[in-house]
């Protein structure tokens, strides 16, 4: 055999492993078996770090229980520390979508950590009689409690990042709401003229739609932080010391500084993936709101000559290969597409959760992949929307004002003073003659010019008012 290779053995036989590789035989088999998405685990550093956190916490717990030699524990912990700083992540070569409920991911971590640890104590890779991937790195563990716990740890980090990006986006809208607070415009319902408002009110609503859900994510994180570590295969805790579950929780808190707790019933927690469905549903709700906002931005900026044209979006790139001068709302458009993808991921996650059977859901890899993908795309989309679109929006103030003054909907503001029947007649005549509500009300002597000017002041049309002159 070439000296650049080592031979490793497993249940199915033997394989040659390059001496440069820190992964082992089970990882290599998984790489060969699961050529599915082309996306390796190394694309998700948060998951790799989470796996290393679980392994370090377990090693510390096993050492404290007298189950693991001090030298081996120290080597495993040091190997995990290397993964924390993103070293050796290229060794995680298994496709993120895999059969086996995450066993290949767990073994990829076990083998890499074992071989890093061996080198740290001066031994050769593959010297598993000294530090073994299963006997030592995976001690008191099963894929069925390691993998979901690591997914939850990574998901907690992803959700925290999402909260940050939502705050950025909400703040961008809030800043614009202050900039536009005195710009009167026409509100619309069913795409028809409704009643006046300010552009600032419109953008403040966008800000609040996003900021409200930051608290929702915080509540979801509390559920994500309930883990089944210590339950091993199906939640019964076979092959672990009775003190291990509570001890490993303490060690995990020391390692991560995250408020993770052990679920009340580990049998239930091992098979129940409904928390992931809840997380996905929250992501769908958030991205649906943002997509709706993007639809509004595209409508409000439509034109510039034959559309609403109340606002101008930043010009990012030429919009057509055939129509000179055309500029498209490309940033809202790309965010819309992210929303469509996240909604599709939600369907996959829902079906994968429903597909679980008996004491384990084997489809957690596709659940994790879609959750991580959704959040990553949302984070990028929200930051792009804030910095490349919202922050650069300008208002066409005169167009906004003219649309209000020329709108039939203006008559609604006069309804309390001239009555619904008169207001209906004025609206009908204005529509049929293409004249302004203002002129028709004066002509019919329903109000004086002074009264009309007072009632149609912007500040009197954009919030609740009361007047003794009201007729209704």
N, C-alpha and C positions, 0 to 999 in steps of 0.2 A: 504494500500500500504506500502511496505517496506520503511522505512525512508531513505534508501540509494539511493532512486530514486526520481526524480521530474517528473511531467507531463508537456509536452509541446504540443501546439496545432498548427495546420496549416489548410490550405484549405481542406485537405483530412481527418482530424480527429485529434486524439491524439496518443502520444507514451510516453512510459516510457523511461527516459534518466537517466543513472547513474549519481549521484551527483559528481562523480570524473571527469566527462567529461566536457570539455569546449565547445565542439560542441553541436549543438541542433538538432531539429527534422528534418529539411530539409537535414542536413548532413547525419543523420542516414538513412533517406529514400534513399538518393543517394548511400550510401554504400551498402544497400540491393539491389538496382536496378542494379548497375554497377559492377558486379563481372566479369570483363573483362580481364584485363592484370595482375591483382595481384600487380600492381605497384601503391602505393598510392602517393598523392601529397607530402607527407613528404619526398619522395625520391628526390625532387627538391627544395632544400632550397632557391635557387635564385628566384624561382617563388613565394614562400611564402613571402620572404622579399619584392619582388616587389609589391605584393598585399597589404602588410602593408604600403608600401610607398605611394601607391595611396590613401589608406584609410586615412592616416595621412594628406596628402596634401588636400584632400577633406574636412576633418574636420576643418583644419585651414582656408580654404577658406570660408566654411559655417559659421564659427564663425565670421570672419571678415565682412561677409555680414549681420551679425545679425540674422542668421537663427538657430544657435546652441548655447545652453547655455555654458558659460565658463567652468563650472564644468564638463559637459559632454564632451566637446571638450578636456579638459585636460586629462580626463580619457581615452578617445579613443586614443589620441596621446601617452599616457604612455603605453597603451596596445600594440600599434604598435611598440614602442621602445623595448618592451620585445621580439617581434618577430624578430626585427632586429638582436638581439644577439642570435638568434636561440633557444630561449625558446619556449615551447609549440608547437614545430613543429610536435610532434607525434600526435597532435590533428587533423592534416590534413589527414583524413582517406579516403577521396573519391578517387576512382580509377581515374588515370590521363586521361584515355579514357572514355568518358561519353557522353550521349546525352544531349541536352539542350543548346548547344552553350557556355558552361562554367558556366551556372547558378549554378550548384552544387558546383563548385570551389568558385565562388563568395560568395555563402551563407555559405560555410564552413568557409571562412574568416570572414564574417559578424558575424556569431554566436560565433566563438572563440574570436574575438576582443571584442564583446559585453560582454561576460562572464568574460574575464580577466578584462575589465574595471569595471564591477560591483564589482568584488572582491577588486579591488584597492581602491574603495570608500567605502568599508565596507559592501557591499550588497551581497546577495546570488545569485549564478548562477541562471539564468532563470527569474530574476526580470525584465522582459522586459518592464514593465510599467515605469521603471526608465531610462534604456538605452536599446533601441530596435535595433535588428540587421538590420531591414529594415528602420525604421523611422529615426534612428540616424546615425548608422555606414554607411548605404548605401544612406544617404541623397544626393540629386542632382546627383545621379549615376544610371546607369543601368549595368547589366552584360555586355551588348553589347559595352560599352565603357571602363568599368573597366578591363574586362578580356583581350581584345587585348592590352590595354595599359600595363598591368602587364606582358603579354607575351613579349612585345617589350622591356620592361625594363630588364627582365631576359635575353632575347636574346642578348641584348647589352652587358651584363656582360659576357655571354658565349663567344661571339665573341672576346671580349677583351682578355679573357683567351686563346682562340685559337691563336690569334696573338702572344702572349707570347711564346706558345709552338712552333709555326712556326719559331720564331726567334731563339729559342734554337736549333731546327733541322737544320736550315740554317747555323747557326754558327758551328755546328759539321761538316757539309760537307765542309765549308770554311776552317776550321782548317786542315782537311785532305788534301784539295787541296794544301795548303802550304807545308805540309809534303811530298806530292807526286809530287811537281812541276818539279822535274828533272828526273822523271822516264818515259822514252820513252816507248810507247806501240803502238799496232795496233788499229786504229779506225775501226769500222765495220758499214756497211750499208747492210740492208737485210740479216743480219747474215753472210755476206761474208766480207773478208778482204777488207778494203778500203784504207785509207792512215794513216800514223803515226800521233800520237798526244802524249800528256803526260797524265799520270794518274791524275795529278793535274788539267789539263784542264777538264777532265771528271767529277771530283768531284766538281770543281767550277761551272760547268753547273748545277749540281744537286742543289747546294746552291742557285743559282740565280733563278732556276725554282720555288723554294719555297719562297724566299724573295720577288720576284716580286708580289706575290699574297697577301702579307701583306698589301700593299697599296690598293688592291682590297677590302679587308675586311674593311678597313677604309672608303672607299666610300660607301660600303653597310651599314655600321653603321649609316651614315647620313640619309639614307632612313628609317632605323629601328626607328630612333629617331623622326619620324613624327607620332603623336598619334591622336586619335579621342576622348580623354577625354573631356567631356563637351557636347558630342553629344547625350548622353543617348541612347534611344531605337534604333533609326534608323539614328541618325545624325542631327535631327531637333532641339535638345536641349529642348524637352518638359520637364516640371517640374523643370527647373533650372533658376536661376536668370540670366538676360542678362550679368551681369558682371562676372558670375562664370567661363566660359571657360578660359578667359584670366587670371583671378586670380588664378585658380587652377594650371594653367601652371607655374605661378611664384612660387607658394607654392611647387609644385613638384620639381622644380629646386633647391629650398632651401633644400628640404629633401634629394634629390639624388645627387646633384651636377653634374647632367648629362645634356647635351645640348638638352633636349627634347623640341620640338616645337609642336604647334597645327597645324594640317593639314589645308590647305586652304579651303577645302570643306568637312565638317564632314559627310555628306550623302555619298559621294564617299568613304571617308576613312573608314566608318563603314562596307561597303560591300566588299571593294576591298582588297583581300589578296595577290595580286601579288608580293608585297615586299617579302613575305615569300618564294614564288617560286624563286625569284631572289637570296635570301640568300641561298636557297637549291642548286640552280644551281652553285653558287660560291663554296659551299662546295664540290659538286660533281667534279667540275673542279680541285680543290686543291687536293682532295684525289686521283683523277685519275692520276695526275702527280706523287704523292708520290708512288702510286702503281706501276707505270711504272718504277720508280727508283728502287723499291724493286725487280722487275723482272730483272733489269740489275744487281743488286747486286748478285742475285741468279745465273745468268749466268756467271758473272765474277769470282765467287768463285766456280763454278762447278768443279767436279773432286773428289778427288785431282789428281788422275793419268789419268783419261780418260776424263777430261773436260778442260775448259779454264784455270782455276787455276791462274789467275793473282793476285787475292787478297784472303786474308784469313779473314773470318768472325769470331768473337769470338765464341768459343765453349761453348754453353749454357747448353746442356744436351745430353745424349746418344740418337742416332737417330733411333734405331731399336730394336725390341724385338727378332729378329732372326739373324741380320747381325752384328757381333761383329765389333767394331771400327768405325761404321758409325755415322757421326754427320751431322745433317740437318740444313739448314738455317731457323730456326724456327721463328726468329724475323721478317725477311721480310715476311715470310709466314703468320704470324698473322696480319700484317699490310695489306697485300693483302685482307684478309678476312674482315677487317674493311672497306676497300674500297667497296667491294661487298655489304656490308650492307648499307653503306651510299648511294650508287647508288640506292638501293632498296627503301630506305627512300625517296629519291628524287621523285621517281615515285608516292609514296603514297601522298606526299605533293602536287604534281602537280594535281593529280586526286581530292584531297580534295579541292583545290582552285577552280578548274573548276566546282566542284559540288555545289558551292554556288548558292543561288537563291534569286532574287529580292534584298531586302534591307539588307540582313544579310547572312553571311556564317556560318552555324551551325557546320561546321567541323573543327573549329579552334583547339579544343582539340587534335585531331590526328595530326594536323600540328605542334602544339607546342611540343607534345611528340616526334615526329620524329626529329624535329630540335634539341631539347635538347639532345636526344640520339645520334644523329650524331656528334654533337660537342663534347660531353663528350667522346665518343669513339675515335674521332680524336685526342683530347688532350692527352688521355692516350697512344694512338698508337704512336704519334709523339715523346713523351717523352721517351717511351720505345725504339723506333728505335734509337734515338740519344744516349741514355746512355748505352743501352745493345747491340748495334750493331755498329753504325758508329764510336763512340769514340774508339772502340777497333780493328778496321780494320787494318790489316797490308798488305804490298805489297810484292809480289814475284818478285822482280826487275829483276832478271836474266831471269826468264821465260818471262816477258814482253819484254825484249830486244831481246831474242832469237826468239820470235814469229815475231818481226818486221824484223829481219835480214833474216829469212827464208820465209817471206811472198812474194807471187807474187805481192801483192799490192805495194811493194816497188818500182816497176817500174814506178808508177805514179809520184814519186818524180823526176824521170829522164826524164820524158816525155818532159819537155821544152828544154832539152839538146840533146836528141837523136831523137826527133820527134815521133809522134804518131805511124807511121807505124813500125819503128824499135822497139818501146816500145811494140807494140802488138806481134811482132815476138819473142821478148825476153820472154814475159810473157807466150806465148804458149809453147815455148821450155822448159822453167823452169817447167811448169806444167806437160808436158809429160815426162820429164827426171828426175824429182824430184831433179833438181840441183838448185843452188841459182841464183838469178838475178845478183848478184854481179859477180859471176864467168863467167856467159855467156856474160855479157857486156864487161868484160876484154878480153875474148876469141875472141869476134868479133871485138875487137879494136874500139869499139864505143866511148870509153872514156879511158883516162889514169887512172892509179891507184890513182894518186894524185887528179885528177878531181873527180873521183868516191868517194873517201874518203871525199872530201870537200862537195860535193852535198848531201851526205848521213849523214852529221853531224846532230845530233838530232835538234840542234837549227835552222838548215836550212830547216827542214821538218815540223815544227809545227806552222809556221806563214807565212804571205806573204813575199816573197823575190823577188828581181829583179837582174838579172845579164846580162851583155852585151853578155855573151856567150850563152844565150838562143837562140834556133833556131826557136822558134815560138812566 
